Amino acid sequence: MQRFSTLMLSAALLAMPATAAAEPTPITVRVLSDDAKFIGTTLGGAHVVIRDAETNAVLAEGVTAGTTGNTDRIVNTPRARHGSIAGEGDAGFSATIDIDAPTRVRIDAHGPVDHPQAATAASQTLWMIPGRPPHGADGVILTLSGLIVDLGAPSSFGREFSAGTEVPIAVEVAHLCGCPLTPGGTWDADQYEISYSVTRDGAAVTDGDLAYAGTATQFAGAFTPAESGVHTISVIAYHPITGNTGVGSRTITVR
């Protein structure tokens, strides 16, 4: 009887379905600035979160790190089918996720980390298969649109001016990867519209264009407030060809 029971138990165990073992599955995510290069270490990278699309559980999280990549390969050379634009050391976030079955994941990217006022976001949903990295050599590439607009003047401190006194406006404008605007350059400053507007207590005061200031990314201009009050200076950078846009603002007090 004991032998019969043992045989029955063995048969039952053999009949049970085997539990699939989780398999380490590598994934690399790169974040590209629209019409430019990878967002990497120089600007704090882009924050990446990989989630299970069904449960919303976080499977991996980190920040892209590395260089912005090769300009000719990424920007200037038409990409061939199945061609690669990433090279060794180019910015990315890599992780290994243990999955035991095909898993639909959602990848969210937000950046650049060091310029939160200019940060934008993108998301992609895809299937991951155990043991098979998605999207080939370059990994998954998400593209962020936008421009960085950082006001250097008026400064963040001492924002009080007298009516009738010229107020300087100076800004840095670059792509989200930090790629610079220069006249005749890869990112031709002459193609970008850099303008400012001023309001006083919510009412329009003046507006105009900012001119290239002689140094990469630098644009400048000025206005003269005629009346006292709280003035808000808004700067808009726009690229008509791609639609990339960035906005920066600063508030000053005129006595």
C-alpha positions as CSV (number, residue, x, y, z in Angstrom):
1,M,0.0,0.0,0.0
2,Q,2.8,2.4,0.9
3,R,4.5,1.7,-2.4
4,F,1.3,2.3,-4.3
5,S,0.8,5.7,-2.5
6,T,4.4,6.7,-3.3
7,L,3.8,5.9,-7.0
8,M,0.6,7.8,-7.1
9,L,2.3,10.9,-5.5
10,S,5.1,10.7,-8.0
11,A,2.6,10.5,-10.9
12,A,0.7,13.5,-9.5
13,L,3.9,15.6,-9.3
14,L,4.9,14.7,-12.8
15,A,1.4,15.7,-14.1
16,M,1.6,19.2,-12.5
17,P,2.6,22.0,-14.9
18,A,6.2,23.2,-14.4
19,T,6.6,26.8,-13.2
20,A,8.5,28.9,-15.7
21,A,11.8,30.3,-14.3
22,A,12.2,34.0,-14.5
23,E,14.8,34.9,-17.2
24,P,17.1,37.9,-17.0
25,T,16.1,40.2,-19.9
26,P,18.3,43.2,-20.8
27,I,16.9,46.5,-22.0
28,T,18.5,49.8,-22.9
29,V,16.6,53.1,-23.2
30,R,18.0,56.2,-24.9
31,V,16.4,59.6,-24.9
32,L,16.9,61.8,-27.9
33,S,16.4,65.5,-28.1
34,D,14.2,66.2,-31.2
35,D,16.4,67.3,-34.2
36,A,19.5,66.9,-32.0
37,K,21.4,64.3,-30.0
38,F,21.1,62.1,-26.9
39,I,20.4,63.6,-23.5
40,G,23.3,62.5,-21.3
41,T,25.5,63.3,-18.3
42,T,26.3,66.9,-19.2
43,L,22.7,68.0,-18.5
44,G,21.9,65.5,-15.7
45,G,20.5,62.9,-18.1
46,A,16.8,62.0,-18.6
47,H,14.9,60.1,-15.9
48,V,13.6,56.8,-17.1
49,V,11.0,54.5,-15.5
50,I,10.0,51.1,-16.9
51,R,6.7,49.7,-15.6
52,D,4.5,46.7,-16.0
53,A,1.8,48.2,-18.2
54,E,-0.9,46.0,-16.6
55,T,-0.1,46.4,-12.9
56,N,1.9,49.7,-13.0
57,A,4.6,48.1,-10.9
58,V,8.0,49.6,-11.4
59,L,10.4,47.1,-13.0
60,A,13.4,49.4,-13.4
61,E,14.2,53.1,-12.9
62,G,17.3,55.3,-13.5
63,V,18.9,58.1,-15.4
64,T,20.5,58.1,-18.8
65,A,24.3,58.7,-18.6
66,G,27.0,59.0,-21.2
67,T,27.9,61.3,-24.1
68,T,25.5,63.1,-26.4
69,G,26.8,61.0,-29.3
70,N,28.2,61.6,-32.8
71,T,26.7,64.5,-34.6
72,D,27.3,63.2,-38.1
73,R,25.9,59.8,-37.3
74,I,22.8,61.0,-35.4
75,V,21.9,64.3,-37.2
76,N,23.6,64.7,-40.6
77,T,23.6,61.2,-42.1
78,P,20.3,59.8,-43.3
79,R,19.5,56.7,-41.3
80,A,19.5,53.4,-43.2
81,R,16.9,50.8,-42.4
82,H,18.0,48.8,-39.4
83,G,21.0,51.2,-39.1
84,S,22.4,52.2,-35.8
85,I,22.9,55.8,-34.5
86,A,24.3,55.0,-31.1
87,G,28.0,54.3,-30.4
88,E,29.9,53.1,-27.4
89,G,29.6,55.4,-24.5
90,D,26.5,57.3,-25.9
91,A,24.0,58.2,-23.3
92,G,21.5,55.5,-22.2
93,F,19.9,53.7,-19.3
94,S,20.4,50.0,-19.1
95,A,18.7,47.5,-16.9
96,T,18.1,43.7,-16.6
97,I,14.5,42.7,-15.8
98,D,13.6,39.2,-14.7
99,I,10.4,38.1,-16.5
100,D,9.0,34.6,-17.0
101,A,6.5,35.4,-19.7
102,P,5.9,38.0,-22.4
103,T,5.3,41.2,-20.6
104,R,3.9,44.5,-21.8
105,V,5.8,47.4,-20.4
106,R,5.5,51.2,-20.5
107,I,8.6,53.3,-20.6
108,D,8.4,56.9,-19.4
109,A,11.2,59.4,-20.0
110,H,11.4,62.9,-18.5
111,G,14.3,65.4,-18.9
112,P,16.7,66.9,-18.9
113,V,17.1,66.5,-15.1
114,D,19.3,69.6,-14.6
115,H,16.8,71.9,-16.4
116,P,13.4,71.1,-14.9
117,Q,11.9,74.4,-16.2
118,A,12.6,73.1,-19.8
119,A,11.9,69.4,-19.2
120,T,9.4,67.5,-21.4
121,A,8.2,63.9,-21.3
122,A,7.6,61.0,-23.7
123,S,6.2,57.5,-23.2
124,Q,6.2,54.2,-25.2
125,T,4.5,50.8,-24.6
126,L,5.9,47.6,-26.0
127,W,6.2,43.9,-25.4
128,M,9.3,42.3,-23.7
129,I,10.0,38.7,-24.4
130,P,12.1,36.7,-21.8
131,G,15.7,36.7,-22.7
132,R,15.3,38.9,-25.8
133,P,16.4,42.5,-25.6
134,P,13.9,44.8,-27.5
135,H,14.8,47.1,-30.4
136,G,18.2,45.8,-31.5
137,A,21.6,47.5,-31.0
138,D,20.4,51.0,-30.1
139,G,17.8,49.9,-27.7
140,V,14.5,51.7,-27.2
141,I,14.8,55.4,-28.3
142,L,12.3,58.0,-27.0
143,T,12.3,61.5,-28.4
144,L,11.7,64.6,-26.3
145,S,10.7,67.9,-28.1
146,G,11.6,71.3,-26.8
147,L,14.3,73.9,-26.2
148,I,16.1,75.1,-23.1
149,V,15.6,78.8,-22.4
150,D,17.6,80.0,-19.5
151,L,17.5,83.7,-18.5
152,G,20.8,85.1,-17.3
153,A,19.5,88.7,-17.2
154,P,17.7,90.1,-15.4
155,S,19.4,88.0,-12.8
156,S,17.6,85.9,-10.2
157,F,18.6,88.5,-7.6
158,G,18.3,92.2,-7.3
159,R,15.3,92.4,-9.6
160,E,14.5,96.1,-8.9
161,F,14.8,98.7,-11.5
162,S,13.9,102.4,-11.9
163,A,11.4,103.6,-14.5
164,G,13.2,105.0,-17.5
165,T,16.2,102.8,-16.9
166,E,17.2,100.2,-19.5
167,V,16.6,96.6,-18.4
168,P,18.9,94.0,-20.1
169,I,17.6,90.7,-21.3
170,A,20.1,87.9,-21.9
171,V,19.2,84.2,-22.5
172,E,20.8,80.9,-23.3
173,V,18.9,78.8,-25.9
174,A,19.9,75.2,-26.6
175,H,18.4,71.9,-27.4
176,L,17.5,69.5,-24.6
177,C,20.8,67.7,-25.1
178,G,22.7,71.0,-24.7
179,C,23.4,71.2,-28.5
180,P,24.2,74.9,-29.1
181,L,22.7,77.4,-31.6
182,T,25.3,79.2,-33.7
183,P,24.9,81.2,-37.0
184,G,25.5,78.8,-39.9
185,G,26.1,75.9,-37.5
186,T,24.4,72.5,-37.4
187,W,21.7,74.2,-35.3
188,D,21.7,77.4,-37.3
189,A,20.8,80.3,-34.9
190,D,19.4,82.3,-37.9
191,Q,16.6,79.7,-38.3
192,Y,15.3,80.2,-34.8
193,E,12.9,82.9,-33.6
194,I,13.9,84.2,-30.2
195,S,11.5,86.9,-29.0
196,Y,10.4,88.5,-25.8
197,S,7.3,90.2,-24.4
198,V,6.8,92.3,-21.3
199,T,3.6,92.7,-19.3
200,R,3.0,95.1,-16.3
201,D,0.4,93.9,-13.8
202,G,-0.9,91.6,-16.5
203,A,-1.2,94.2,-19.2
204,A,0.9,94.1,-22.4
205,V,3.8,96.7,-22.3
206,T,6.2,95.9,-25.2
207,D,7.7,93.0,-27.2
208,G,10.6,92.4,-29.6
209,D,13.2,90.1,-30.9
210,L,16.5,89.1,-29.2
211,A,19.6,89.0,-31.4
212,Y,22.5,86.5,-31.4
213,A,25.0,87.9,-28.9
214,G,28.2,86.6,-30.5
215,T,28.6,83.5,-28.4
216,A,27.1,80.0,-28.9
217,T,23.6,79.8,-27.3
218,Q,23.6,83.5,-26.2
219,F,20.9,86.0,-27.3
220,A,20.3,89.4,-25.9
221,G,18.2,92.6,-26.1
222,A,16.8,95.2,-23.7
223,F,13.7,97.3,-23.0
224,T,13.0,100.5,-21.0
225,P,10.0,100.5,-18.6
226,A,8.2,103.8,-18.6
227,E,6.1,103.1,-15.5
228,S,6.4,101.5,-12.1
229,G,4.8,98.2,-11.3
230,V,5.5,94.4,-11.4
231,H,6.8,93.5,-14.8
232,T,7.0,89.9,-16.2
233,I,9.5,89.3,-19.0
234,S,8.7,86.2,-21.1
235,V,11.1,84.8,-23.7
236,I,10.0,82.3,-26.4
237,A,12.3,80.3,-28.6
238,Y,10.8,78.7,-31.6
239,H,12.1,76.7,-34.6
240,P,9.7,76.9,-37.5
241,I,11.0,73.9,-39.3
242,T,10.6,71.4,-36.4
243,G,8.2,73.2,-34.1
244,N,10.6,72.8,-31.2
245,T,9.7,75.4,-28.6
246,G,11.0,76.7,-25.3
247,V,9.8,79.3,-22.8
248,G,11.5,81.2,-20.0
249,S,10.3,84.0,-17.8
250,R,11.3,86.4,-15.0
251,T,9.5,88.9,-12.9
252,I,11.0,92.3,-11.9
253,T,9.8,95.3,-9.9
254,V,10.0,98.8,-11.4
255,R,10.0,101.6,-8.9
